[in-house]
Amino acid sequence: MPRGIGGSIQRVMHFFMPKEEEFFGLFAQMSNEAHKAALLLQTMLQEYPGGEVTPAQIEEVEHGADKLRRECIHRLNETFVTPILFDRTDILQLTDTLDDVVDYTKAVSDRMNLYEVASVPPAAHKLAELLVAATDALREVCGRLEQVKPGEIDFVHRVNALENQGDDVLRQGLADLFHSDVGPIEVLKWKEIYDYLEEALDQCESTANVIEAALVKNS
């Protein structure tokens, strides 16, 4: 908790304004949307082409995440006291990074639909699997943010490790593409799709880092 007079005043204000803890509920919902989008993308890649998951389904999830982000900002603009764990900057950063995870996930599905790639290489499947795992870690920690202590940063190590794996998979995937017999246009298509998958994983790592920084700052 914040220390000193300022922290004491904030704790007193929270006694009278417990409703502001609803920010935690919004974070949990946004992390759920990020995980849902990742699961849909994984299924899309597994069943490509002709699967049941469509870009429109992922776009619907993305719209839901955008709505939650707007709600969070609206509440923030009307709030005098923010949750004890997070200040205004923390809240904005966390909502932005969670929203970016969904945005980049949607970008992958959009490119899959736009480019009509011939088939899905193994690296894409692995990156989607890592994205599902990373968003699951974020979903778990965002669902219990009120109870998380500064020293409880296993989720950060977990997400960082997944992002590092993603970097390795991306490098190998690009190498495999350049040494394959697919045409240059197909290589360019997958280079862009890989980049968006990597960005989605990067934003998962950024989200974990934002939470860790808030925990340390307010301990």
KOLROVEX-197040 format. One line per field, with one value per residue (C-alpha): residue in three letters; residue number from 1; z, y, x. Coordinates in Angstrom, 1 decimal. Each point is the difference from the previous one (the first is absolute). Last residue first. Layout:
res <- (Ala / ...)
n <- (NUM / ...)
zz <- (Z / ...)
yy <- (Y / ...)
xx <- (X / ...)
% end
This chain:
res <- (Ser / Asn / Lys / Val / Leu / Ala / Ala / Glu / Ile / Val / Asn / Ala / Thr / Ser / Glu / Cys / Gln / Asp / Leu / Ala / Glu / Glu / Leu / Tyr / Asp / Tyr / Ile / Glu / Lys / Trp / Lys / Leu / Val / Glu / Ile / Pro / Gly / Val / Asp / Ser / His / Phe / Leu / Asp / Ala / Leu / Gly / Gln / Arg / Leu / Val / Asp / Asp / Gly / Gln / Asn / Glu / Leu / Ala / Asn / Val / Arg / His / Val / Phe / Asp / Ile / Glu / Gly / Pro / Lys / Val / Gln / Glu / Leu / Arg / Gly / Cys / Val / Glu / Arg / Leu / Ala / Asp / Thr / Ala / Ala / Val / Leu / Leu / Glu / Ala / Leu / Lys / His / Ala / Ala / Pro / Pro / Val / Ser / Ala / Val / Glu / Tyr / Leu / Asn / Met / Arg / Asp / Ser / Val / Ala / Lys / Thr / Tyr / Asp / Val / Val / Asp / Asp / Leu / Thr / Asp / Thr / Leu / Gln / Leu / Ile / Asp / Thr / Arg / Asp / Phe / Leu / Ile / Pro / Thr / Val / Phe / Thr / Glu / Asn / Leu / Arg / His / Ile / Cys / Glu / Arg / Arg / Leu / Lys / Asp / Ala / Gly / His / Glu / Val / Glu / Glu / Ile / Gln / Ala / Pro / Thr / Val / Glu / Gly / Gly / Pro / Tyr / Glu / Gln / Leu / Met / Thr / Gln / Leu / Leu / Leu / Ala / Ala / Lys / His / Ala / Glu / Asn / Ser / Met / Gln / Ala / Phe / Leu / Gly / Phe / Phe / Glu / Glu / Glu / Lys / Pro / Met / Phe / Phe / His / Met / Val / Arg / Gln / Ile / Ser / Gly / Gly / Ile / Gly / Arg / Pro / Met)
n <- (219 / 218 / 217 / 216 / 215 / 214 / 213 / 212 / 211 / 210 / 209 / 208 / 207 / 206 / 205 / 204 / 203 / 202 / 201 / 200 / 199 / 198 / 197 / 196 / 195 / 194 / 193 / 192 / 191 / 190 / 189 / 188 / 187 / 186 / 185 / 184 / 183 / 182 / 181 / 180 / 179 / 178 / 177 / 176 / 175 / 174 / 173 / 172 / 171 / 170 / 169 / 168 / 167 / 166 / 165 / 164 / 163 / 162 / 161 / 160 / 159 / 158 / 157 / 156 / 155 / 154 / 153 / 152 / 151 / 150 / 149 / 148 / 147 / 146 / 145 / 144 / 143 / 142 / 141 / 140 / 139 / 138 / 137 / 136 / 135 / 134 / 133 / 132 / 131 / 130 / 129 / 128 / 127 / 126 / 125 / 124 / 123 / 122 / 121 / 120 / 119 / 118 / 117 / 116 / 115 / 114 / 113 / 112 / 111 / 110 / 109 / 108 / 107 / 106 / 105 / 104 / 103 / 102 / 101 / 100 / 99 / 98 / 97 / 96 / 95 / 94 / 93 / 92 / 91 / 90 / 89 / 88 / 87 / 86 / 85 / 84 / 83 / 82 / 81 / 80 / 79 / 78 / 77 / 76 / 75 / 74 / 73 / 72 / 71 / 70 / 69 / 68 / 67 / 66 / 65 / 64 / 63 / 62 / 61 / 60 / 59 / 58 / 57 / 56 / 55 / 54 / 53 / 52 / 51 / 50 / 49 / 48 / 47 / 46 / 45 / 44 / 43 / 42 / 41 / 40 / 39 / 38 / 37 / 36 / 35 / 34 / 33 / 32 / 31 / 30 / 29 / 28 / 27 / 26 / 25 / 24 / 23 / 22 / 21 / 20 / 19 / 18 / 17 / 16 / 15 / 14 / 13 / 12 / 11 / 10 / 9 / 8 / 7 / 6 / 5 / 4 / 3 / 2 / 1)
zz <- (-2.0 / -2.4 / -2.5 / 0.2 / -0.8 / -2.6 / -1.8 / 0.1 / -1.5 / -2.8 / -0.6 / -0.5 / -2.4 / -2.0 / -0.2 / -1.4 / -2.4 / -1.3 / -0.6 / -2.1 / -1.8 / -0.8 / -1.6 / -2.0 / -1.2 / -1.0 / -2.1 / -1.8 / -0.7 / -1.0 / -2.8 / -1.1 / -0.3 / -2.0 / -2.4 / -0.3 / -1.1 / 2.2 / -0.6 / 3.5 / 1.2 / 0.6 / 1.7 / 2.3 / 1.0 / 0.8 / 2.1 / 1.9 / 0.8 / 1.0 / 2.2 / 1.9 / 0.5 / 1.2 / 2.5 / 1.4 / 0.2 / 1.9 / 2.4 / 0.7 / 0.6 / 2.5 / 1.7 / 0.4 / 1.3 / 2.6 / 1.4 / 3.4 / 2.0 / -0.4 / 1.3 / -2.1 / 1.9 / -1.7 / -3.4 / 0.2 / -3.4 / -1.6 / 1.0 / -1.6 / -3.1 / -0.5 / 0.3 / -2.5 / -2.3 / -0.1 / -0.5 / -2.9 / -1.5 / 0.3 / -1.9 / -2.7 / -0.4 / -0.3 / -2.7 / -1.9 / 0.2 / -1.4 / -3.3 / -0.8 / -3.6 / -3.3 / 1.4 / -0.8 / 0.4 / 1.3 / 2.3 / 1.6 / 0.1 / 2.0 / 2.3 / 0.8 / 0.5 / 2.5 / 2.2 / -0.3 / 1.2 / 2.8 / 1.4 / -0.5 / 2.2 / 2.8 / -0.5 / 0.0 / 3.0 / 2.0 / -1.0 / 0.8 / 3.4 / 0.9 / -0.9 / 2.1 / 3.1 / 0.7 / 3.2 / 2.1 / -2.5 / -1.4 / 2.0 / -1.6 / -2.8 / -2.8 / -2.6 / 1.2 / -0.5 / -3.5 / -0.7 / 1.3 / -2.0 / -3.2 / 0.7 / 0.5 / -3.3 / -1.8 / 1.5 / -1.2 / -3.5 / -0.1 / 1.0 / -2.9 / -2.3 / 1.0 / -1.0 / -3.3 / -0.9 / -0.2 / 2.1 / -1.6 / -2.0 / -3.7 / -0.4 / 2.6 / 2.9 / 2.2 / -0.9 / 0.7 / 3.3 / 1.1 / -0.9 / 2.0 / 3.0 / -0.3 / -0.2 / 3.1 / 1.9 / -0.8 / 0.8 / 3.4 / 0.6 / -0.7 / 2.4 / 2.8 / -0.5 / 0.1 / 3.3 / 1.5 / -0.9 / 2.0 / 3.1 / -0.4 / 1.6 / 3.4 / 0.4 / 3.8 / 1.2 / -3.2 / 1.1 / 3.3 / -1.9 / -2.3 / 3.0 / 1.6 / -3.3 / -0.3 / 3.6 / -0.4 / -2.0 / -2.9 / 0.5)
yy <- (-1.7 / 2.5 / 0.3 / -3.7 / -1.2 / 2.7 / -1.0 / -3.7 / 0.8 / 2.1 / -2.8 / -2.6 / 2.2 / 0.7 / -3.8 / -0.5 / 2.9 / -1.8 / -3.1 / 2.0 / 1.6 / -3.4 / -1.1 / 3.2 / -0.5 / -3.6 / 1.1 / 2.6 / -2.5 / -2.5 / 2.2 / 0.9 / -3.7 / -0.7 / 2.7 / -1.3 / -3.5 / -3.0 / -2.4 / 0.2 / 1.5 / 3.5 / -1.4 / -2.3 / 2.9 / 2.1 / -2.7 / -0.5 / 3.6 / 0.2 / -3.2 / 1.5 / 3.3 / -1.8 / -2.0 / 3.3 / 1.2 / -3.2 / 0.4 / 3.6 / -1.1 / -2.6 / 2.3 / 2.6 / -2.5 / -1.1 / 3.6 / -0.5 / 2.1 / 3.2 / -1.8 / -0.9 / -0.1 / 2.9 / -1.2 / -3.3 / -0.4 / 2.1 / -2.7 / -2.9 / 1.9 / 1.1 / -3.5 / -1.2 / 2.8 / -1.4 / -3.6 / 0.9 / 2.2 / -2.9 / -2.3 / 2.6 / 0.3 / -3.8 / -0.2 / 2.8 / -1.8 / -3.2 / 1.7 / 0.7 / -0.7 / 1.8 / 3.5 / 1.8 / 3.4 / 1.9 / -2.7 / -0.9 / 3.7 / 0.7 / -2.9 / 1.3 / 3.6 / -1.3 / -1.4 / 3.3 / 1.9 / -2.5 / 0.3 / 3.8 / 0.2 / -1.7 / 2.5 / 3.0 / -1.0 / -0.6 / 3.2 / 2.1 / -1.6 / 0.3 / 3.7 / 0.6 / -1.6 / -3.7 / -2.2 / 2.3 / 0.1 / 3.5 / 2.9 / 2.9 / -1.9 / 1.4 / 0.0 / -3.4 / -1.4 / 1.3 / -1.4 / -3.5 / 0.1 / 0.9 / -2.9 / -2.3 / 1.1 / -0.6 / -3.5 / -0.8 / 1.4 / -2.3 / -2.9 / 0.8 / 0.3 / -3.5 / -1.3 / 2.0 / -1.5 / -3.4 / -3.1 / -3.0 / -1.3 / 0.1 / 0.4 / -0.1 / -2.1 / 0.3 / 3.6 / 1.0 / -2.0 / 1.9 / 3.3 / -0.8 / -1.0 / 3.3 / 2.1 / -1.7 / 0.6 / 3.7 / 0.2 / -1.6 / 2.5 / 2.8 / -1.5 / -0.3 / 3.5 / 1.3 / -1.9 / 1.5 / 3.5 / -0.9 / 0.8 / 3.5 / -1.1 / -0.1 / 3.8 / 0.7 / -2.4 / 0.8 / 3.6 / -1.1 / -2.1 / 3.0 / 2.2 / -2.5 / -0.3 / 3.7 / 0.3 / -2.5 / -3.3 / -1.3 / -3.6)
xx <- (4.4 / -1.5 / 2.9 / 0.9 / -3.6 / -0.5 / 3.3 / -1.1 / -3.3 / 1.5 / 2.6 / -2.7 / -1.8 / 3.2 / 0.6 / -3.4 / 0.6 / 3.1 / -2.0 / -2.5 / 2.9 / 1.5 / -3.2 / -0.2 / 3.5 / -0.7 / -2.9 / 2.2 / 2.8 / -2.7 / -1.3 / 3.5 / 1.0 / -3.1 / 0.9 / 3.6 / -1.2 / 0.0 / 2.9 / 1.3 / 3.3 / -1.4 / -3.0 / 1.9 / 2.3 / -3.1 / -1.5 / 3.3 / 0.2 / -3.6 / 0.2 / 3.0 / -1.7 / -3.2 / 2.0 / 1.2 / -3.6 / -1.0 / 2.9 / -1.1 / -3.6 / 1.1 / 2.5 / -2.6 / -2.6 / 2.5 / -0.1 / -1.5 / 2.5 / -2.1 / -3.1 / -3.1 / -3.3 / -1.8 / 1.4 / -1.8 / -1.6 / 2.8 / 2.5 / -1.8 / -1.0 / 3.6 / 1.2 / -2.7 / 1.0 / 3.6 / -1.1 / -2.3 / 2.7 / 2.5 / -2.4 / -0.5 / 3.8 / 0.2 / -2.7 / 1.7 / 3.3 / -1.5 / -0.9 / -3.7 / -1.0 / -0.7 / -0.4 / -3.2 / 1.6 / -3.0 / -1.4 / 3.3 / 0.8 / -3.2 / 0.6 / 3.5 / -1.2 / -2.6 / 2.7 / 1.8 / -3.1 / -0.7 / 3.5 / -0.2 / -3.1 / 1.9 / 2.9 / -2.3 / -2.1 / 3.2 / 1.6 / -3.0 / -0.5 / 3.7 / -0.1 / -3.0 / 1.4 / -0.3 / 0.2 / -2.2 / -2.7 / -0.6 / -1.4 / -1.8 / -1.6 / -2.0 / 2.7 / 1.1 / -3.5 / -0.1 / 3.5 / -1.0 / -3.2 / 1.9 / 2.4 / -3.0 / -1.6 / 3.3 / 0.3 / -3.5 / 0.7 / 3.1 / -2.2 / -2.3 / 3.0 / 1.0 / -3.4 / 0.1 / 3.4 / -1.8 / 0.2 / -1.8 / 2.9 / 0.3 / 3.8 / 1.3 / -1.3 / 3.1 / 0.5 / -3.5 / 0.1 / 3.0 / -1.6 / -3.1 / 2.1 / 2.0 / -3.2 / -1.4 / 3.2 / 0.0 / -3.7 / 0.6 / 2.8 / -2.4 / -2.6 / 2.5 / 1.2 / -3.6 / -0.6 / 3.1 / -1.2 / -3.1 / 2.1 / -1.2 / -3.3 / 1.7 / -0.4 / -0.4 / 2.7 / 1.9 / 0.3 / 1.6 / 2.5 / 0.8 / 0.5 / 2.4 / 2.0 / 0.3 / 1.2 / 2.8 / 0.1 / -2.0 / -1.1)
% end
